[in-house]
Amino acid sequence: MKVVVTGASGFVGRHVVTALIARGHDVTAVSRTVRESAPWAGPARQIALDLHDPSIDPVSLIGTPDLLIHLAWPGLPNYRGLFHIDRNLPDDCRFLRRMVDAGLPRLLVTGTCFEYGMQDGALAEDTPTLPDNPYGVAKNTLRLYLQSLCREQAFSLQWARLFYLHGPGQNPNSLLAQLDAAIDRGDEVFPMSGGEQLRDYLPVADAASLLVTLAESPDAQGVFNCCSGVPVSVRRLVERHLHERGASMRLELGRYAYPDHEPFAFWGVRARLDRLLEALA
């Protein structure tokens, strides 16, 4: 299958490209710049493309593949920036509309758990979306736009809502990346919040594998939670990572306030994805 991946050099993208290559797909990796040393494993055609430049015709550069996996989304982890709505959203709508108008048959786009907003508890795909920050609003609006476009154009849409991912290539300001840096420095104390909030964490390589499963399942359409489905406290996550690293460090709990841009306890329900995996087993 000929697959184009946007955001290929990003945190998720590099793992998705690696997984696609391992499965034998013909991959075109799209990033803002061509990298001499690619962050993925295996051969992939590289194309430099600024998706936010309206003067560039993306179809002339990448053609119309069998599947477009759209991961690119600049500006994270700043979830509150209005640029998500002012710039990223209209640019994404324009880019994806151009691809669909050119005859793109299949589209897989990553959404976010922030589409659910400030709702606590177990969040299923049919839970109403109530985004509370600009990032969530922009992603949710893009999904609604593409679903409306599906009713006018003949293409299939898969929307994968990512929850909390961790692993190689993660943002250096993310929790476990900061913890790793503290371990490597030999710090004796790690300051953090109270750590009792519940989240849904998944290794990025596992998320990439799930996305490739969707890519290889053309009949599976609609929204899928891409998550573990298991709530874990932030404190437990940190303690587990310390154990895996063989590190001993005192946690300074309560040093930082709990974040106010996300609910206190929430996790994904992945029943749709599990049914798909069971059917493929």
KEKE-3310 file (N, C-alpha, C; in steps of 0.2 Angstrom, whole numbers, plus 5000, padded with zeros to 4 digits):
npx = (5004:5003:5008:5006:5014:5011:5020:5030:5043:5040:5036:5026:5025:5038:5038:5027:5030:5041:5035:5026:5035:5041:5030:5030:5025:5024:5031:5030:5037:5033:5039:5043:5056:5069:5078:5095:5099:5087:5074:5068:5067:5072:5069:5062:5054:5057:5050:5050:5039:5029:5015:5007:5009:5000:5003:5009:5006:5001:4997:5004:5017:5016:5007:4992:4990:4987:4983:4982:4990:4988:4997:5003:5004:5008:5015:5013:5018:5008:4993:4984:4986:4979:4983:4980:4967:4966:4976:4982:4970:4962:4972:4974:4962:4962:4973:4969:4957:4961:4968:4958:4950:4958:4956:4960:4958:4957:4959:4967:4967:4974:4967:4963:4962:4958:4947:4936:4936:4933:4928:4926:4931:4927:4930:4921:4920:4908:4905:4899:4908:4916:4926:4938:4949:4959:4966:4960:4947:4950:4955:4943:4934:4940:4938:4924:4922:4928:4920:4909:4913:4915:4902:4900:4910:4919:4927:4935:4936:4946:4947:4958:4959:4971:4978:4988:5004:5020:5038:5053:5059:5050:5043:5054:5050:5040:5032:5039:5050:5057:5059:5068:5079:5082:5085:5097:5105:5108:5100:5093:5080:5064:5053:5036:5018:5004:5001:4990:4981:4972:4977:4977:4989:5001:5013:5023:5027:5017:5006:5008:5008:4995:4989:4994:4987:4974:4977:4978:4966:4954:4940:4936:4930:4927:4927:4940:4946:4963:4972:4976:4966:4967:4966:4979:4988:4997:5007:5010:5014:5026:5033:5034:5042:5054:5057:5059:5070:5079:5082:5084:5075:5069:5052:5046:5031:5017:5023:5020:5006:4990:4987:4976:4970:4965:4954:4953:4953:4953:4951:4953:4940:4942:4935:4930:4942:4947:4938:4941:4954:4952:4945:4954:4963)
npy = (4994:5011:5024:5040:5050:5063:5075:5067:5066:5069:5066:5056:5052:5047:5035:5029:5029:5020:5008:5006:5004:4992:4983:4982:4992:5005:5019:5037:5050:5065:5080:5096:5099:5090:5077:5073:5063:5051:5050:5038:5020:5011:5011:5026:5037:5054:5070:5087:5098:5112:5113:5123:5133:5142:5144:5133:5118:5104:5091:5090:5087:5076:5068:5057:5046:5028:5029:5043:5047:5058:5067:5079:5093:5108:5117:5111:5107:5118:5120:5130:5140:5152:5150:5138:5138:5149:5147:5134:5126:5131:5130:5116:5112:5117:5110:5096:5096:5099:5088:5078:5082:5080:5066:5058:5042:5037:5042:5045:5052:5060:5063:5070:5067:5079:5083:5079:5087:5094:5083:5070:5053:5038:5038:5036:5033:5038:5047:5064:5077:5090:5101:5111:5119:5129:5120:5108:5112:5116:5103:5096:5103:5101:5088:5087:5095:5087:5075:5081:5084:5071:5067:5073:5070:5056:5047:5038:5040:5039:5042:5045:5046:5052:5048:5050:5049:5041:5040:5036:5051:5060:5076:5086:5093:5086:5075:5062:5064:5074:5068:5058:5066:5071:5059:5056:5067:5064:5069:5071:5073:5074:5086:5088:5087:5084:5071:5062:5063:5054:5047:5041:5032:5027:5018:5026:5018:5008:5014:5018:5006:5003:5013:5009:4997:5002:5008:4997:4992:4995:4995:4998:5012:5029:5035:5032:5028:5029:5022:5016:5012:5010:5017:5026:5033:5048:5048:5035:5031:5038:5032:5019:5021:5025:5014:5005:5011:5009:5018:5028:5040:5054:5059:5075:5078:5088:5100:5107:5114:5106:5104:5115:5114:5102:5088:5080:5066:5055:5043:5033:5023:5009:5000:4999:4998:4987:4977:4977:4973:4960:4954:4953:4945)
npz = (5000:4996:5006:5013:5025:5035:5046:5048:5055:5068:5085:5086:5072:5068:5073:5068:5054:5055:5059:5048:5038:5042:5040:5027:5018:5006:5009:5010:5017:5025:5029:5036:5033:5023:5031:5034:5042:5045:5057:5059:5056:5043:5024:5017:5006:5006:5008:5007:5014:5017:5025:5028:5019:5008:4995:4989:4980:4986:4981:4969:4974:4982:4976:4975:4986:4992:5005:5016:5030:5042:5053:5056:5066:5072:5086:5098:5115:5118:5123:5124:5115:5103:5090:5086:5082:5074:5064:5062:5061:5049:5039:5039:5035:5022:5016:5017:5010:4998:4995:4995:4985:4974:4973:4984:4992:5005:5022:5037:5052:5066:5081:5097:5115:5121:5115:5122:5132:5149:5155:5167:5171:5163:5145:5131:5113:5109:5119:5122:5114:5121:5120:5128:5127:5115:5107:5108:5103:5090:5084:5086:5078:5066:5064:5063:5051:5042:5043:5038:5025:5020:5017:5005:4997:4990:5000:5013:5031:5045:5062:5074:5091:5101:5117:5131:5127:5128:5127:5116:5109:5114:5119:5127:5138:5143:5156:5159:5151:5158:5170:5166:5163:5175:5182:5174:5178:5190:5201:5217:5221:5215:5209:5209:5205:5216:5211:5211:5201:5188:5173:5156:5149:5136:5128:5115:5104:5104:5102:5089:5082:5084:5076:5063:5062:5061:5048:5040:5040:5030:5031:5043:5050:5055:5072:5084:5100:5104:5114:5131:5139:5152:5168:5176:5190:5191:5200:5202:5189:5188:5199:5194:5182:5188:5194:5183:5177:5187:5197:5211:5220:5228:5229:5227:5232:5228:5225:5213:5207:5202:5185:5176:5164:5161:5165:5182:5183:5171:5157:5143:5134:5125:5117:5104:5096:5102:5098:5085:5084:5090:5080:5070:5074)
capx = (5000:5006:5005:5010:5013:5013:5023:5034:5049:5038:5036:5022:5026:5044:5036:5022:5034:5045:5030:5023:5040:5041:5025:5031:5022:5028:5030:5032:5037:5032:5041:5045:5063:5072:5083:5100:5098:5080:5073:5064:5071:5070:5069:5056:5055:5056:5047:5049:5032:5026:5007:5004:5010:4994:5005:5011:5001:5003:4996:5010:5023:5015:5002:4987:4992:4981:4981:4986:4990:4989:4999:5006:5001:5013:5014:5012:5012:5005:4986:4980:4987:4974:4985:4977:4961:4968:4981:4982:4963:4961:4977:4973:4956:4963:4977:4965:4952:4965:4970:4952:4947:4962:4955:4962:4952:4957:4962:4968:4969:4975:4963:4965:4958:4956:4941:4931:4935:4934:4924:4930:4929:4929:4927:4921:4920:4901:4904:4899:4914:4915:4932:4938:4955:4959:4969:4954:4942:4953:4954:4936:4931:4943:4934:4917:4923:4930:4914:4904:4916:4914:4895:4900:4916:4919:4933:4934:4939:4947:4949:4961:4960:4977:4978:4994:5009:5027:5043:5058:5057:5044:5045:5059:5046:5035:5034:5044:5057:5060:5061:5074:5084:5083:5089:5103:5109:5109:5096:5091:5073:5060:5047:5030:5012:5002:5002:4985:4977:4972:4977:4978:4996:5002:5020:5021:5027:5011:5001:5010:5006:4988:4988:4995:4982:4969:4979:4978:4959:4950:4933:4935:4929:4924:4932:4943:4951:4969:4974:4977:4960:4968:4968:4985:4989:5003:5013:5011:5018:5033:5037:5035:5047:5060:5059:5062:5077:5084:5084:5081:5074:5063:5047:5043:5024:5013:5027:5017:4998:4987:4985:4969:4967:4962:4951:4957:4953:4950:4954:4949:4937:4945:4931:4930:4948:4948:4934:4944:4960:4950:4942:4960:4967)
capy = (5000:5017:5028:5046:5051:5070:5075:5060:5067:5071:5061:5050:5051:5043:5028:5026:5027:5014:5002:5005:5001:4985:4980:4981:4997:5010:5025:5043:5054:5072:5085:5103:5098:5083:5076:5068:5057:5051:5048:5032:5014:5008:5016:5029:5043:5060:5076:5093:5102:5116:5112:5130:5138:5141:5144:5126:5113:5097:5086:5090:5085:5070:5064:5054:5039:5024:5032:5048:5047:5065:5068:5085:5098:5112:5121:5107:5106:5124:5118:5136:5145:5153:5149:5131:5139:5154:5145:5127:5123:5133:5127:5109:5111:5118:5105:5090:5097:5098:5080:5074:5085:5076:5059:5054:5038:5036:5047:5043:5059:5059:5068:5071:5066:5085:5084:5077:5093:5094:5078:5065:5046:5034:5042:5032:5037:5041:5052:5070:5081:5097:5104:5117:5123:5130:5114:5103:5115:5115:5096:5094:5106:5098:5081:5089:5097:5081:5071:5084:5083:5064:5066:5076:5067:5048:5045:5036:5044:5036:5048:5041:5051:5050:5050:5052:5045:5043:5036:5040:5057:5064:5083:5087:5096:5081:5073:5057:5066:5078:5063:5055:5071:5071:5053:5056:5071:5061:5072:5067:5075:5076:5090:5086:5089:5078:5064:5058:5063:5048:5048:5035:5032:5022:5019:5028:5013:5004:5019:5018:4999:5003:5017:5005:4992:5005:5009:4991:4990:5000:4994:5001:5019:5033:5038:5026:5030:5026:5023:5009:5010:5008:5023:5026:5039:5051:5046:5028:5031:5041:5027:5013:5023:5025:5006:5003:5014:5007:5024:5030:5047:5056:5063:5081:5079:5094:5106:5111:5114:5102:5108:5117:5113:5095:5085:5077:5059:5053:5038:5031:5017:5007:4994:4999:4996:4980:4973:4977:4968:4953:4952:4952:4939)
capz = (5000:4996:5012:5014:5032:5037:5052:5049:5059:5074:5090:5084:5065:5067:5075:5063:5048:5056:5059:5041:5034:5044:5038:5020:5015:5002:5013:5009:5024:5023:5035:5034:5029:5022:5036:5031:5046:5047:5064:5058:5054:5036:5019:5015:5002:5010:5004:5012:5012:5022:5024:5030:5014:5003:4988:4987:4979:4989:4976:4964:4977:4985:4973:4978:4989:4994:5011:5019:5038:5044:5060:5057:5070:5075:5092:5104:5119:5120:5121:5124:5110:5098:5083:5084:5078:5069:5059:5061:5058:5042:5035:5039:5031:5015:5014:5017:5005:4991:4994:4994:4978:4969:4973:4989:4994:5012:5026:5044:5055:5074:5085:5104:5121:5123:5112:5127:5137:5156:5158:5171:5171:5157:5140:5125:5107:5109:5124:5118:5114:5124:5120:5133:5126:5108:5104:5108:5099:5083:5082:5086:5072:5060:5063:5060:5044:5038:5042:5033:5018:5018:5014:4999:4993:4990:5003:5020:5036:5052:5066:5080:5097:5105:5124:5134:5125:5131:5124:5113:5104:5117:5121:5133:5144:5146:5163:5159:5149:5163:5175:5164:5163:5182:5183:5171:5181:5197:5206:5223:5222:5209:5211:5204:5208:5221:5208:5212:5195:5184:5166:5151:5146:5131:5125:5108:5099:5104:5098:5082:5080:5083:5070:5057:5062:5057:5041:5036:5040:5027:5032:5050:5049:5061:5078:5088:5105:5103:5121:5134:5142:5160:5172:5181:5193:5189:5204:5200:5183:5190:5203:5189:5178:5192:5195:5177:5176:5192:5200:5218:5220:5233:5225:5231:5230:5229:5223:5208:5207:5197:5179:5176:5157:5160:5171:5187:5182:5165:5153:5137:5133:5118:5115:5097:5094:5104:5094:5078:5086:5090:5073:5065:5078)
cpx = (5004:5003:5010:5008:5015:5015:5027:5040:5047:5038:5032:5024:5032:5042:5031:5026:5038:5041:5027:5029:5041:5036:5025:5027:5026:5026:5033:5032:5038:5034:5042:5052:5065:5078:5088:5100:5091:5079:5069:5069:5068:5070:5062:5058:5053:5054:5047:5043:5030:5018:5004:5005:5005:4997:5008:5006:5004:5002:5002:5016:5022:5010:4996:4988:4986:4978:4985:4985:4992:4991:5002:5002:5006:5011:5012:5018:5008:4997:4982:4981:4982:4976:4982:4971:4962:4972:4980:4975:4962:4966:4976:4967:4957:4968:4973:4960:4955:4966:4964:4949:4952:4961:4957:4957:4952:4961:4961:4971:4969:4971:4966:4960:4955:4949:4935:4931:4936:4930:4928:4927:4931:4926:4927:4920:4913:4900:4904:4906:4912:4922:4933:4945:4955:4962:4963:4948:4944:4952:4947:4932:4934:4939:4927:4917:4924:4924:4909:4906:4915:4907:4895:4905:4916:4926:4931:4938:4940:4950:4951:4962:4965:4976:4985:4999:5016:5032:5048:5056:5052:5047:5049:5055:5041:5037:5040:5051:5060:5062:5067:5080:5086:5087:5096:5108:5111:5105:5094:5083:5070:5054:5042:5024:5010:5002:4996:4980:4978:4972:4978:4984:4997:5009:5019:5022:5021:5006:5002:5008:4998:4985:4989:4990:4976:4970:4977:4970:4954:4942:4931:4935:4926:4930:4934:4947:4957:4973:4975:4971:4961:4970:4974:4986:4996:5009:5015:5016:5025:5037:5038:5041:5054:5062:5062:5069:5082:5086:5080:5081:5068:5059:5045:5036:5021:5017:5024:5009:4996:4986:4978:4966:4965:4959:4955:4958:4949:4954:4950:4946:4939:4941:4931:4936:4949:4944:4938:4950:4958:4948:4948:4964:4966)
cpy = (5006:5022:5034:5048:5059:5070:5069:5061:5069:5065:5055:5048:5046:5036:5025:5024:5021:5008:5001:5001:4993:4981:4979:4986:5002:5017:5031:5048:5061:5076:5091:5103:5091:5082:5071:5062:5056:5048:5041:5026:5012:5014:5019:5036:5049:5066:5081:5097:5106:5116:5119:5135:5137:5141:5138:5121:5106:5091:5085:5087:5078:5065:5062:5047:5035:5027:5037:5048:5054:5066:5075:5090:5102:5115:5118:5107:5112:5123:5125:5141:5146:5151:5142:5133:5144:5152:5138:5124:5125:5130:5120:5108:5112:5112:5098:5091:5096:5091:5076:5076:5081:5069:5055:5049:5037:5041:5045:5050:5057:5065:5068:5070:5073:5087:5083:5083:5091:5088:5072:5058:5043:5037:5037:5036:5041:5046:5059:5074:5088:5100:5111:5121:5124:5124:5109:5106:5114:5108:5094:5097:5103:5091:5083:5091:5091:5076:5074:5083:5076:5063:5069:5073:5059:5047:5043:5039:5039:5042:5044:5046:5048:5053:5052:5047:5046:5038:5040:5045:5061:5071:5083:5090:5092:5078:5067:5059:5070:5073:5060:5059:5071:5065:5054:5061:5069:5065:5068:5068:5077:5080:5089:5088:5083:5071:5060:5058:5057:5050:5041:5036:5026:5023:5021:5023:5008:5008:5018:5011:5000:5007:5013:5000:4996:5007:5003:4988:4995:5000:4997:5009:5023:5034:5032:5030:5026:5027:5016:5007:5008:5015:5022:5033:5041:5049:5039:5027:5033:5035:5021:5015:5023:5018:5003:5005:5012:5013:5025:5037:5049:5060:5069:5082:5085:5100:5110:5109:5109:5106:5109:5117:5106:5093:5081:5070:5057:5048:5036:5024:5015:5001:4994:4996:4989:4975:4972:4972:4961:4950:4950:4947:4933)
cpz = (5000:5001:5012:5022:5033:5044:5054:5054:5066:5079:5088:5077:5064:5068:5070:5056:5049:5056:5052:5037:5036:5042:5030:5015:5011:5005:5010:5015:5022:5030:5032:5030:5028:5027:5033:5035:5048:5054:5064:5056:5048:5031:5018:5011:5006:5006:5009:5009:5018:5021:5025:5025:5009:4996:4985:4986:4981:4985:4971:4967:4979:4981:4977:4980:4990:5001:5013:5027:5040:5051:5061:5061:5074:5081:5098:5108:5122:5118:5121:5119:5105:5091:5081:5080:5073:5063:5057:5058:5051:5037:5034:5034:5024:5012:5012:5011:4998:4990:4992:4987:4973:4969:4978:4992:5001:5016:5033:5047:5063:5077:5092:5109:5123:5120:5117:5132:5144:5159:5161:5169:5164:5151:5133:5119:5106:5114:5120:5119:5116:5125:5124:5132:5118:5104:5103:5103:5092:5080:5081:5080:5066:5059:5060:5053:5040:5037:5038:5026:5016:5015:5007:4994:4994:4993:5010:5025:5042:5056:5073:5086:5101:5112:5126:5131:5128:5127:5120:5108:5108:5118:5127:5139:5146:5152:5163:5156:5154:5169:5173:5164:5170:5184:5181:5175:5188:5202:5211:5224:5215:5211:5206:5208:5213:5218:5208:5206:5191:5177:5162:5148:5142:5128:5117:5103:5099:5101:5091:5079:5079:5077:5064:5057:5059:5050:5037:5037:5037:5028:5039:5049:5055:5066:5082:5093:5104:5110:5125:5137:5150:5163:5176:5184:5191:5193:5203:5194:5184:5194:5198:5185:5182:5193:5189:5175:5182:5196:5207:5219:5224:5228:5230:5229:5232:5228:5218:5209:5201:5191:5179:5169:5156:5166:5176:5185:5176:5161:5148:5137:5126:5116:5108:5094:5096:5100:5087:5079:5086:5084:5068:5068:5074)
residu = (MET:LYS:VAL:VAL:VAL:THR:GLY:ALA:SER:GLY:PHE:VAL:GLY:ARG:HIS:VAL:VAL:THR:ALA:LEU:ILE:ALA:ARG:GLY:HIS:ASP:VAL:THR:ALA:VAL:SER:ARG:THR:VAL:ARG:GLU:SER:ALA:PRO:TRP:ALA:GLY:PRO:ALA:ARG:GLN:ILE:ALA:LEU:ASP:LEU:HIS:ASP:PRO:SER:ILE:ASP:PRO:VAL:SER:LEU:ILE:GLY:THR:PRO:ASP:LEU:LEU:ILE:HIS:LEU:ALA:TRP:PRO:GLY:LEU:PRO:ASN:TYR:ARG:GLY:LEU:PHE:HIS:ILE:ASP:ARG:ASN:LEU:PRO:ASP:ASP:CYS:ARG:PHE:LEU:ARG:ARG:MET:VAL:ASP:ALA:GLY:LEU:PRO:ARG:LEU:LEU:VAL:THR:GLY:THR:CYS:PHE:GLU:TYR:GLY:MET:GLN:ASP:GLY:ALA:LEU:ALA:GLU:ASP:THR:PRO:THR:LEU:PRO:ASP:ASN:PRO:TYR:GLY:VAL:ALA:LYS:ASN:THR:LEU:ARG:LEU:TYR:LEU:GLN:SER:LEU:CYS:ARG:GLU:GLN:ALA:PHE:SER:LEU:GLN:TRP:ALA:ARG:LEU:PHE:TYR:LEU:HIS:GLY:PRO:GLY:GLN:ASN:PRO:ASN:SER:LEU:LEU:ALA:GLN:LEU:ASP:ALA:ALA:ILE:ASP:ARG:GLY:ASP:GLU:VAL:PHE:PRO:MET:SER:GLY:GLY:GLU:GLN:LEU:ARG:ASP:TYR:LEU:PRO:VAL:ALA:ASP:ALA:ALA:SER:LEU:LEU:VAL:THR:LEU:ALA:GLU:SER:PRO:ASP:ALA:GLN:GLY:VAL:PHE:ASN:CYS:CYS:SER:GLY:VAL:PRO:VAL:SER:VAL:ARG:ARG:LEU:VAL:GLU:ARG:HIS:LEU:HIS:GLU:ARG:GLY:ALA:SER:MET:ARG:LEU:GLU:LEU:GLY:ARG:TYR:ALA:TYR:PRO:ASP:HIS:GLU:PRO:PHE:ALA:PHE:TRP:GLY:VAL:ARG:ALA:ARG:LEU:ASP:ARG:LEU:LEU:GLU:ALA:LEU:ALA)
# end
